[in-house]
Amino acid sequence: MVPVFRHFSLRASLLRLALVAAACAAVAGAPARAENLEQAFALALNADGRLSASTRHVAAARSAHAAARGLRQPQVSVDALYYHLSEQRSFSVEILSVSTTLPIAQDRGWLYRAGVSVPLYTSSRIDRTEQAAQAGLDAAELGVQRTEQDIRLDVAHAYIGVLRAQRQHELAASGVETLEAHGRDAASFFEQGLVARNDMLAARSAVANARQDLIRATTMLDIARAGYNRQLGRALDDAVSIDELPQAKDNNASPVAAGSPRAELLALTRQAQALRHQAAAARA
C-alpha cells in the first residue's frame, strides 16, 4: 500500500504544478488593459522631469520670499576673530637714565563682537523687495501650471498620433488584402484568357504598391508609439495599448477653460511686476 500512496501523492503534486503553470500562463497571456488619455496624462506628469524642475523653482522662490519678509526683522550678528602678531606690542620708558620696555598688548588673542541692527527707514526698499519676491513666487507657481499644460499638450499630440497611425496602418492592411484578392482574380482570369497580360501585371503592381504603403504605415506606427512611450518615460519599444477618444456629446458647447488666458502669459505679467518692484527697490 505504501507505493500506491506515494504514487497518488506524486500525481497530486504534478496536478498542482500543472494548475499553477496554467494560471501563470493565463495571466501572462491576458491582454494588457488599454489606457485612456487621463491615465496617460497622469503617467507623463509623474515621469517628466520638467515638472519636477518647475516645482524646485517654486521652492526657491518661496525661500526668496521668506528671506525678503525677514528683512523687517532685527538682524543679529556675532563675530569672532583670532589674531597672532609677529611681535608683542610695547613701548619704551626711560626714567632716571634707566630705560625699560613695557608691553601694552599680547601678541595673540581673541576678539569678539556682537551687534543688533534694526531697519528704521529704508524709503520703501523693504516693501518693494517683498513685493518683488511675491511676484516672483506667483510667476514660479504659474510656471508649474504652464509646464503641466505643455506636458499635457505633448502627450495629447502623441496620443492622437498613435491613433492616427493605427488607422492608417489598418487602412493600408485592408488595401493590401483587397488588392491581393483582386490580383488573384486577375491571374485566374488571365489563365482562362479573359483578360490581357497588362491587366494582370497592373494588378500585381498595385499589390506591390499597397505592400509598400503597408510597410510605410508600419514604420510610422512604430515611430508614433516610440514617441508616445518617450512622453510617458517608458522604453521606446514597450507595447502600446490605448483607448479611443470619447465622442463629444455637444459639438457646440465650448470648454470652460477656452477663454482663460494661458499660464505663461500670466507668468510673464508677474515677472514684469517683479522687475518693476526690483527697480523701485534699487531707486529707494
CYANA upper distance limits for C-alpha pairs under 8 A (distance plus 0.5 A):
  1 MET  CA      5 PHE  CA      6.98
  2 VAL  CA      6 ARG  CA      6.81
  3 PRO  CA      7 HIS  CA      6.53
  4 VAL  CA      8 PHE  CA      6.80
  5 PHE  CA      9 SER  CA      6.55
  6 ARG  CA     10 LEU  CA      6.56
  7 HIS  CA     11 ARG  CA      6.70
  8 PHE  CA     12 ALA  CA      6.62
  9 SER  CA     13 SER  CA      6.71
 10 LEU  CA     14 LEU  CA      6.70
 11 ARG  CA     15 LEU  CA      6.62
 12 ALA  CA     16 ARG  CA      6.71
 13 SER  CA     17 LEU  CA      6.74
 14 LEU  CA     18 ALA  CA      6.61
 15 LEU  CA     19 LEU  CA      6.73
 16 ARG  CA     20 VAL  CA      6.70
 17 LEU  CA     21 ALA  CA      6.60
 18 ALA  CA     22 ALA  CA      6.58
 19 LEU  CA     23 ALA  CA      6.66
 20 VAL  CA     24 CYS  CA      6.70
 21 ALA  CA     25 ALA  CA      6.60
 22 ALA  CA     26 ALA  CA      6.59
 23 ALA  CA     27 VAL  CA      6.71
 24 CYS  CA     28 ALA  CA      6.56
 25 ALA  CA     29 GLY  CA      6.35
 26 ALA  CA     30 ALA  CA      6.53
 32 ALA  CA    241 SER  CA      7.76
 33 ARG  CA    241 SER  CA      7.69
 34 ALA  CA    241 SER  CA      5.22
 34 ALA  CA    242 ILE  CA      5.10
 34 ALA  CA    243 ASP  CA      6.14
 35 GLU  CA     39 GLN  CA      6.53
 35 GLU  CA     40 ALA  CA      7.36
 35 GLU  CA    241 SER  CA      7.00
 35 GLU  CA    242 ILE  CA      5.29
 35 GLU  CA    243 ASP  CA      6.38
 36 ASN  CA     40 ALA  CA      6.87
 36 ASN  CA    242 ILE  CA      6.31
 36 ASN  CA    243 ASP  CA      5.64
 36 ASN  CA    244 GLU  CA      7.98
 36 ASN  CA    245 LEU  CA      8.27
 37 LEU  CA     41 PHE  CA      6.72
 37 LEU  CA    156 ALA  CA      7.85
 37 LEU  CA    159 TYR  CA      7.79
 37 LEU  CA    242 ILE  CA      8.41
 37 LEU  CA    243 ASP  CA      8.20
 37 LEU  CA    245 LEU  CA      8.10
 38 GLU  CA     42 ALA  CA      6.84
 39 GLN  CA     43 LEU  CA      6.72
 40 ALA  CA     44 ALA  CA      6.57
 40 ALA  CA    155 VAL  CA      7.65
 40 ALA  CA    232 LEU  CA      7.54
 41 PHE  CA     45 LEU  CA      6.63
 41 PHE  CA    151 ILE  CA      8.42
 41 PHE  CA    152 ARG  CA      6.48
 41 PHE  CA    155 VAL  CA      7.20
 42 ALA  CA     46 ASN  CA      6.84
 43 LEU  CA     47 ALA  CA      6.72
 43 LEU  CA    232 LEU  CA      6.29
 44 ALA  CA     48 ASP  CA      6.22
 44 ALA  CA    151 ILE  CA      7.69
 44 ALA  CA    152 ARG  CA      8.39
 44 ALA  CA    155 VAL  CA      7.78
 44 ALA  CA    231 GLN  CA      6.58
 44 ALA  CA    232 LEU  CA      4.86
 44 ALA  CA    233 GLY  CA      7.35
 45 LEU  CA     51 LEU  CA      7.42
 45 LEU  CA    148 GLU  CA      7.64
 45 LEU  CA    151 ILE  CA      7.55
 47 ALA  CA    232 LEU  CA      6.66
 47 ALA  CA    233 GLY  CA      5.87
 48 ASP  CA     52 SER  CA      7.84
 48 ASP  CA    151 ILE  CA      8.31
 48 ASP  CA    231 GLN  CA      7.95
 48 ASP  CA    232 LEU  CA      7.81
 48 ASP  CA    233 GLY  CA      7.37
 49 GLY  CA     53 ALA  CA      6.74
 50 ARG  CA     54 SER  CA      6.74
 50 ARG  CA    147 THR  CA      7.33
 51 LEU  CA     55 THR  CA      6.72
 51 LEU  CA    144 VAL  CA      6.96
 51 LEU  CA    147 THR  CA      6.53
 51 LEU  CA    148 GLU  CA      7.08
 52 SER  CA     56 ARG  CA      6.85
 53 ALA  CA     57 HIS  CA      6.88
 54 SER  CA     58 VAL  CA      6.92
 54 SER  CA    140 ALA  CA      7.70
 54 SER  CA    143 GLY  CA      7.00
 54 SER  CA    144 VAL  CA      5.76
 54 SER  CA    147 THR  CA      7.76
 55 THR  CA     59 ALA  CA      6.92
 55 THR  CA    141 GLU  CA      8.41
 55 THR  CA    144 VAL  CA      6.92
 56 ARG  CA     60 ALA  CA      6.76
 57 HIS  CA     61 ALA  CA      6.62
 57 HIS  CA    140 ALA  CA      6.68
 58 VAL  CA     62 ARG  CA      6.56
 58 VAL  CA    137 LEU  CA      6.92
 58 VAL  CA    140 ALA  CA      5.57
 58 VAL  CA    141 GLU  CA      6.36
 58 VAL  CA    144 VAL  CA      8.38
 59 ALA  CA     63 SER  CA      6.77
 60 ALA  CA     64 ALA  CA      6.74
 61 ALA  CA     65 HIS  CA      6.65
 61 ALA  CA    133 ALA  CA      7.63
 61 ALA  CA    136 GLY  CA      6.87
 61 ALA  CA    137 LEU  CA      5.44
 61 ALA  CA    140 ALA  CA      7.31
 62 ARG  CA     66 ALA  CA      6.74
 62 ARG  CA    137 LEU  CA      6.47
 63 SER  CA     67 ALA  CA      6.68
 64 ALA  CA     68 ALA  CA      6.68
 64 ALA  CA    133 ALA  CA      6.80
 65 HIS  CA     69 ARG  CA      6.76
 65 HIS  CA    130 GLU  CA      7.03
 65 HIS  CA    133 ALA  CA      5.27
 65 HIS  CA    134 GLN  CA      6.48
 65 HIS  CA    137 LEU  CA      7.59
 66 ALA  CA     70 GLY  CA      6.70
 67 ALA  CA     71 LEU  CA      7.24
 68 ALA  CA    126 ILE  CA      7.87
 68 ALA  CA    129 THR  CA      6.73
 68 ALA  CA    130 GLU  CA      5.55
 68 ALA  CA    133 ALA  CA      7.16
 69 ARG  CA     73 GLN  CA      8.49
 69 ARG  CA    130 GLU  CA      6.44
 71 LEU  CA     75 GLN  CA      8.48
 71 LEU  CA    126 ILE  CA      7.15
 72 ARG  CA    118 VAL  CA      8.34
 72 ARG  CA    119 PRO  CA      7.26
 72 ARG  CA    126 ILE  CA      7.63
 73 GLN  CA    118 VAL  CA      7.54
 73 GLN  CA    119 PRO  CA      8.41
 74 PRO  CA    116 VAL  CA      7.03
 74 PRO  CA    117 SER  CA      6.16
 74 PRO  CA    118 VAL  CA      5.17
 74 PRO  CA    119 PRO  CA      7.74
 75 GLN  CA    116 VAL  CA      6.07
 75 GLN  CA    117 SER  CA      5.61
 75 GLN  CA    118 VAL  CA      6.92
 76 VAL  CA    114 ALA  CA      7.99
 76 VAL  CA    115 GLY  CA      6.34
 76 VAL  CA    116 VAL  CA      5.04
 76 VAL  CA    117 SER  CA      7.07
 77 SER  CA    114 ALA  CA      6.18
 77 SER  CA    115 GLY  CA      5.81
 77 SER  CA    116 VAL  CA      6.87
 78 VAL  CA    112 TYR  CA      8.14
 78 VAL  CA    113 ARG  CA      6.25
 78 VAL  CA    114 ALA  CA      4.86
 78 VAL  CA    115 GLY  CA      7.05
 79 ASP  CA    112 TYR  CA      6.32
 79 ASP  CA    113 ARG  CA      5.58
 79 ASP  CA    114 ALA  CA      6.82
 80 ALA  CA    110 TRP  CA      7.53
 80 ALA  CA    111 LEU  CA      6.19
 80 ALA  CA    112 TYR  CA      5.06
 80 ALA  CA    113 ARG  CA      6.87
 81 LEU  CA    110 TRP  CA      6.03
 81 LEU  CA    111 LEU  CA      5.40
 81 LEU  CA    112 TYR  CA      6.88
 82 TYR  CA    108 ARG  CA      7.95
 82 TYR  CA    109 GLY  CA      6.28
 82 TYR  CA    110 TRP  CA      4.92
 82 TYR  CA    111 LEU  CA      6.74
 83 TYR  CA    107 ASP  CA      8.38
 83 TYR  CA    108 ARG  CA      5.82
 83 TYR  CA    109 GLY  CA      6.09
 83 TYR  CA    110 TRP  CA      6.83
 83 TYR  CA    111 LEU  CA      8.38
 84 HIS  CA    107 ASP  CA      6.21
 84 HIS  CA    108 ARG  CA      4.65
 84 HIS  CA    109 GLY  CA      7.26
 85 LEU  CA    107 ASP  CA      5.34
 85 LEU  CA    108 ARG  CA      6.52
 86 SER  CA    107 ASP  CA      7.56
 87 GLU  CA    107 ASP  CA      6.45
 88 GLN  CA    103 PRO  CA      7.51
 88 GLN  CA    105 ALA  CA      7.18
 88 GLN  CA    106 GLN  CA      6.27
 88 GLN  CA    107 ASP  CA      4.96
 89 ARG  CA    103 PRO  CA      6.34
 89 ARG  CA    104 ILE  CA      6.24
 89 ARG  CA    105 ALA  CA      5.99
 89 ARG  CA    106 GLN  CA      7.33
 89 ARG  CA    107 ASP  CA      7.31
 90 SER  CA    101 THR  CA      6.92
 90 SER  CA    102 LEU  CA      5.86
 90 SER  CA    103 PRO  CA      4.42
 90 SER  CA    104 ILE  CA      5.53
 90 SER  CA    105 ALA  CA      7.56
 91 PHE  CA    101 THR  CA      6.07
 91 PHE  CA    102 LEU  CA      6.00
 91 PHE  CA    103 PRO  CA      6.96
 91 PHE  CA    104 ILE  CA      7.73
 92 SER  CA     99 SER  CA      7.20
 92 SER  CA    100 THR  CA      6.09
 92 SER  CA    101 THR  CA      4.82
 92 SER  CA    102 LEU  CA      6.72
 93 VAL  CA     99 SER  CA      5.89
 93 VAL  CA    100 THR  CA      5.73
 93 VAL  CA    101 THR  CA      6.61
 93 VAL  CA    102 LEU  CA      7.83
 94 GLU  CA     98 VAL  CA      5.68
 94 GLU  CA     99 SER  CA      4.39
 94 GLU  CA    100 THR  CA      6.70
 95 ILE  CA     99 SER  CA      6.75
122 THR  CA    126 ILE  CA      7.24
122 THR  CA    284 ALA  CA      7.50
123 SER  CA    284 ALA  CA      5.82
124 SER  CA    128 ARG  CA      6.59
124 SER  CA    281 ALA  CA      7.49
124 SER  CA    284 ALA  CA      6.83
125 ARG  CA    129 THR  CA      6.57
125 ARG  CA    280 ALA  CA      7.85
125 ARG  CA    281 ALA  CA      4.92
125 ARG  CA    282 ALA  CA      7.73
125 ARG  CA    284 ALA  CA      5.69
126 ILE  CA    130 GLU  CA      6.61
126 ILE  CA    281 ALA  CA      7.69
127 ASP  CA    131 GLN  CA      6.66
127 ASP  CA    281 ALA  CA      8.35
128 ARG  CA    132 ALA  CA      6.55
128 ARG  CA    277 HIS  CA      5.62
128 ARG  CA    278 GLN  CA      7.00
128 ARG  CA    280 ALA  CA      6.87
128 ARG  CA    281 ALA  CA      5.59
129 THR  CA    133 ALA  CA      6.71
129 THR  CA    277 HIS  CA      7.09
129 THR  CA    278 GLN  CA      6.63
129 THR  CA    281 ALA  CA      6.37
130 GLU  CA    134 GLN  CA      6.67
131 GLN  CA    135 ALA  CA      6.66
131 GLN  CA    274 ALA  CA      7.63
131 GLN  CA    277 HIS  CA      6.86
132 ALA  CA    136 GLY  CA      6.61
132 ALA  CA    273 GLN  CA      7.51
132 ALA  CA    274 ALA  CA      4.64
132 ALA  CA    275 LEU  CA      7.38
132 ALA  CA    276 ARG  CA      8.19
132 ALA  CA    277 HIS  CA      5.49
132 ALA  CA    278 GLN  CA      6.31
133 ALA  CA    137 LEU  CA      6.66
133 ALA  CA    274 ALA  CA      7.35
134 GLN  CA    138 ASP  CA      6.75
134 GLN  CA    274 ALA  CA      8.24
135 ALA  CA    139 ALA  CA      6.65
135 ALA  CA    270 ARG  CA      5.72
135 ALA  CA    271 GLN  CA      7.03
135 ALA  CA    273 GLN  CA      6.79
135 ALA  CA    274 ALA  CA      5.55
136 GLY  CA    140 ALA  CA      6.68
136 GLY  CA    270 ARG  CA      7.10
136 GLY  CA    271 GLN  CA      6.56
136 GLY  CA    274 ALA  CA      6.30
137 LEU  CA    141 GLU  CA      6.74
138 ASP  CA    142 LEU  CA      6.67
138 ASP  CA    267 ALA  CA      7.78
138 ASP  CA    270 ARG  CA      6.97
139 ALA  CA    143 GLY  CA      6.54
139 ALA  CA    266 LEU  CA      7.90
139 ALA  CA    267 ALA  CA      4.89
139 ALA  CA    268 LEU  CA      7.58
139 ALA  CA    269 THR  CA      8.40
139 ALA  CA    270 ARG  CA      5.67
139 ALA  CA    271 GLN  CA      6.46
140 ALA  CA    144 VAL  CA      7.07
140 ALA  CA    267 ALA  CA      7.76
141 GLU  CA    145 GLN  CA      7.28
142 LEU  CA    146 ARG  CA      6.66
142 LEU  CA    263 ALA  CA      6.08
142 LEU  CA    264 GLU  CA      7.41
142 LEU  CA    266 LEU  CA      7.47
142 LEU  CA    267 ALA  CA      5.91
143 GLY  CA    147 THR  CA      6.56
143 GLY  CA    263 ALA  CA      7.44
143 GLY  CA    264 GLU  CA      7.09
143 GLY  CA    267 ALA  CA      6.79
144 VAL  CA    148 GLU  CA      6.66
145 GLN  CA    149 GLN  CA      6.63
145 GLN  CA    263 ALA  CA      6.63
146 ARG  CA    150 ASP  CA      6.66
146 ARG  CA    262 ARG  CA      7.86
146 ARG  CA    263 ALA  CA      5.54
146 ARG  CA    264 GLU  CA      6.07
147 THR  CA    151 ILE  CA      6.67
148 GLU  CA    152 ARG  CA      6.64
149 GLN  CA    153 LEU  CA      6.60
150 ASP  CA    154 ASP  CA      6.67
151 ILE  CA    155 VAL  CA      6.63
152 ARG  CA    156 ALA  CA      6.54
153 LEU  CA    157 HIS  CA      6.72
154 ASP  CA    158 ALA  CA      6.76
154 ASP  CA    231 GLN  CA      7.88
155 VAL  CA    159 TYR  CA      6.44
155 VAL  CA    228 TYR  CA      7.49
155 VAL  CA    231 GLN  CA      6.67
155 VAL  CA    232 LEU  CA      8.32
156 ALA  CA    160 ILE  CA      6.57
157 HIS  CA    161 GLY  CA      6.45
158 ALA  CA    162 VAL  CA      6.76
158 ALA  CA    224 ALA  CA      7.29
158 ALA  CA    225 ARG  CA      8.45
158 ALA  CA    227 GLY  CA      6.88
158 ALA  CA    228 TYR  CA      5.53
158 ALA  CA    231 GLN  CA      8.15
159 TYR  CA    163 LEU  CA      7.02
159 TYR  CA    228 TYR  CA      6.92
160 ILE  CA    164 ARG  CA      6.56
161 GLY  CA    165 ALA  CA      6.55
161 GLY  CA    224 ALA  CA      6.46
162 VAL  CA    166 GLN  CA      6.59
162 VAL  CA    221 LEU  CA      7.07
162 VAL  CA    224 ALA  CA      5.67
162 VAL  CA    225 ARG  CA      6.42
162 VAL  CA    228 TYR  CA      7.87
163 LEU  CA    167 ARG  CA      6.79
163 LEU  CA    244 GLU  CA      8.01
164 ARG  CA    168 GLN  CA      6.74
165 ALA  CA    169 HIS  CA      6.53
165 ALA  CA    217 ALA  CA      7.42
165 ALA  CA    220 MET  CA      6.87
165 ALA  CA    221 LEU  CA      5.41
165 ALA  CA    224 ALA  CA      7.37
166 GLN  CA    170 GLU  CA      6.63
166 GLN  CA    221 LEU  CA      6.79
167 ARG  CA    171 LEU  CA      6.60
168 GLN  CA    172 ALA  CA      6.56
168 GLN  CA    217 ALA  CA      6.74
169 HIS  CA    173 ALA  CA      6.60
169 HIS  CA    214 LEU  CA      6.97
169 HIS  CA    217 ALA  CA      5.51
169 HIS  CA    218 THR  CA      6.61
169 HIS  CA    221 LEU  CA      7.63
170 GLU  CA    174 SER  CA      6.56
171 LEU  CA    175 GLY  CA      6.62
172 ALA  CA    176 VAL  CA      6.77
172 ALA  CA    210 ALA  CA      7.30
172 ALA  CA    211 ARG  CA      8.33
172 ALA  CA    213 ASP  CA      6.74
172 ALA  CA    214 LEU  CA      5.45
172 ALA  CA    217 ALA  CA      7.39
173 ALA  CA    177 GLU  CA      6.86
173 ALA  CA    214 LEU  CA      6.52
174 SER  CA    178 THR  CA      6.69
175 GLY  CA    179 LEU  CA      6.53
175 GLY  CA    210 ALA  CA      6.84
176 VAL  CA    180 GLU  CA      6.40
176 VAL  CA    207 VAL  CA      6.79
176 VAL  CA    210 ALA  CA      5.74
176 VAL  CA    211 ARG  CA      6.50
176 VAL  CA    214 LEU  CA      7.95
177 GLU  CA    181 ALA  CA      6.74
178 THR  CA    182 HIS  CA      6.77
179 LEU  CA    183 GLY  CA      6.43
179 LEU  CA    203 ALA  CA      7.75
179 LEU  CA    206 ALA  CA      7.26
179 LEU  CA    207 VAL  CA      5.88
179 LEU  CA    210 ALA  CA      7.97
180 GLU  CA    184 ARG  CA      6.69
180 GLU  CA    207 VAL  CA      6.37
181 ALA  CA    185 ASP  CA      6.80
182 HIS  CA    186 ALA  CA      6.61
182 HIS  CA    203 ALA  CA      7.36
183 GLY  CA    187 ALA  CA      6.61
183 GLY  CA    200 MET  CA      7.41
183 GLY  CA    203 ALA  CA      5.53
183 GLY  CA    204 ARG  CA      6.36
183 GLY  CA    207 VAL  CA      7.58
184 ARG  CA    188 SER  CA      6.62
185 ASP  CA    189 PHE  CA      6.57
186 ALA  CA    190 PHE  CA      6.53
186 ALA  CA    195 VAL  CA      7.80
186 ALA  CA    199 ASP  CA      7.49
186 ALA  CA    200 MET  CA      5.70
186 ALA  CA    203 ALA  CA      7.30
187 ALA  CA    191 GLU  CA      6.73
187 ALA  CA    200 MET  CA      6.27
188 SER  CA    192 GLN  CA      6.92
189 PHE  CA    193 GLY  CA      6.59
189 PHE  CA    194 LEU  CA      5.54
189 PHE  CA    195 VAL  CA      6.26
190 PHE  CA    194 LEU  CA      6.21
190 PHE  CA    195 VAL  CA      5.57
190 PHE  CA    196 ALA  CA      6.82
190 PHE  CA    197 ARG  CA      7.10
190 PHE  CA    200 MET  CA      7.20
195 VAL  CA    199 ASP  CA      6.96
195 VAL  CA    200 MET  CA      8.00
196 ALA  CA    200 MET  CA      7.39
197 ARG  CA    201 LEU  CA      6.72
198 ASN  CA    202 ALA  CA      6.48
199 ASP  CA    203 ALA  CA      6.73
200 MET  CA    204 ARG  CA      6.86
201 LEU  CA    205 SER  CA      6.61
202 ALA  CA    206 ALA  CA      6.68
203 ALA  CA    207 VAL  CA      6.81
204 ARG  CA    208 ALA  CA      6.76
205 SER  CA    209 ASN  CA      6.73
206 ALA  CA    210 ALA  CA      6.62
207 VAL  CA    211 ARG  CA      6.70
208 ALA  CA    212 GLN  CA      6.75
209 ASN  CA    213 ASP  CA      6.72
210 ALA  CA    214 LEU  CA      6.69
211 ARG  CA    215 ILE  CA      6.76
212 GLN  CA    216 ARG  CA      6.73
213 ASP  CA    217 ALA  CA      6.56
214 LEU  CA    218 THR  CA      6.54
215 ILE  CA    219 THR  CA      6.73
216 ARG  CA    220 MET  CA      6.78
217 ALA  CA    221 LEU  CA      6.58
218 THR  CA    222 ASP  CA      6.75
219 THR  CA    223 ILE  CA      6.76
220 MET  CA    224 ALA  CA      6.58
221 LEU  CA    225 ARG  CA      6.63
222 ASP  CA    226 ALA  CA      6.59
223 ILE  CA    227 GLY  CA      6.68
224 ALA  CA    228 TYR  CA      6.71
225 ARG  CA    229 ASN  CA      6.65
225 ARG  CA    236 LEU  CA      7.99
225 ARG  CA    237 ASP  CA      8.41
225 ARG  CA    240 VAL  CA      6.91
226 ALA  CA    230 ARG  CA      6.64
226 ALA  CA    235 ALA  CA      8.38
226 ALA  CA    236 LEU  CA      4.99
226 ALA  CA    237 ASP  CA      6.77
226 ALA  CA    238 ASP  CA      8.33
227 GLY  CA    231 GLN  CA      6.88
227 GLY  CA    236 LEU  CA      7.75
228 TYR  CA    232 LEU  CA      7.04
229 ASN  CA    233 GLY  CA      6.64
229 ASN  CA    234 ARG  CA      5.45
229 ASN  CA    235 ALA  CA      6.78
229 ASN  CA    236 LEU  CA      5.96
229 ASN  CA    237 ASP  CA      8.32
229 ASN  CA    238 ASP  CA      7.55
229 ASN  CA    240 VAL  CA      8.22
230 ARG  CA    234 ARG  CA      6.27
230 ARG  CA    235 ALA  CA      7.42
230 ARG  CA    236 LEU  CA      6.62
234 ARG  CA    238 ASP  CA      7.46
254 SER  CA    258 ALA  CA      7.51
256 VAL  CA    260 SER  CA      8.38
261 PRO  CA    265 LEU  CA      7.37
261 PRO  CA    266 LEU  CA      7.87
262 ARG  CA    266 LEU  CA      7.32
263 ALA  CA    267 ALA  CA      6.56
264 GLU  CA    268 LEU  CA      6.65
265 LEU  CA    269 THR  CA      6.83
266 LEU  CA    270 ARG  CA      6.79
267 ALA  CA    271 GLN  CA      6.66
268 LEU  CA    272 ALA  CA      6.66
269 THR  CA    273 GLN  CA      6.82
270 ARG  CA    274 ALA  CA      6.68
271 GLN  CA    275 LEU  CA      6.78
272 ALA  CA    276 ARG  CA      6.80
273 GLN  CA    277 HIS  CA      6.72
274 ALA  CA    278 GLN  CA      6.63
275 LEU  CA    279 ALA  CA      6.65
276 ARG  CA    280 ALA  CA      6.77
277 HIS  CA    281 ALA  CA      6.62
278 GLN  CA    282 ALA  CA      6.65
279 ALA  CA    283 ARG  CA      6.77
280 ALA  CA    284 ALA  CA      6.67
